[in-house]
């Protein structure tokens, strides 16, 4: 039995056995069935992330200690 995976490699997004072009420049907030991919957490969010890029996310985490 295979494990379903969501990953971003280069300019392609792979969701299970499906493959499509990446829509966002950084891979943050990549949409999938009404959810948004967070590369930092390696999981989906209900709403888009408020940060404009992964660097902003990392700065917030460094200043506050967590997301």
N, C-alpha and C positions, 0 to 999 in steps of 0.2 A: 504494500500500500504506500503510495507516494504522499509526501507532505506538500501542501499547496504553499507557494511562496510568492511574495511581491518583492520585486527588486528593480533597481535602476542601474543600468550599466551603459555608460556613455550617453548616447542620445536616444536610447530605447528603454521602454518600461516593459517589464515582463510580469504578468499576473497569471500564475498557474502556467498553462500551456499557450496562453495568448501573448502576443507581442505587438506593441504599438509605439509610435514616436513619443518622446517626452514633450509635454506641453509647457512646463515651467523651466526657467533657466537654471535654477539651482537644485531642482528636485523636491523642494519644499512645497507643500500644499498640492501635490499631484493628485488630481481627482480620480476616484474609483468608486462607483456605485453609491454616490451621495456622501462619501467620506473623503477625508483628505490625509494624504500620507505625510508623516513626519519622519524625515531621515534620522533626526537626532534620537528619537525614541524607538525607531524601527517599528512603528505601529500607526494605526489610523486615528484621526480625530473627528469629532462630530462637526466642528466648525473649522474654517481655515485659520491657520496660525496668524496671530497679529503681527508677527515680525516680517520684515520685507526680505530677509535673507538669513542664512544659517549663521553668519557672523553676528548679527544682532541678537539672535537666540543665545549664542555662546557668551556674548557680553552680559546679557541679562542674567544668565545662570552664574557667571563669575561674580557679579555684584550682589545677587540675592541668595546664592547658595543652592537654588533648585528652580525647576520650572513649575 
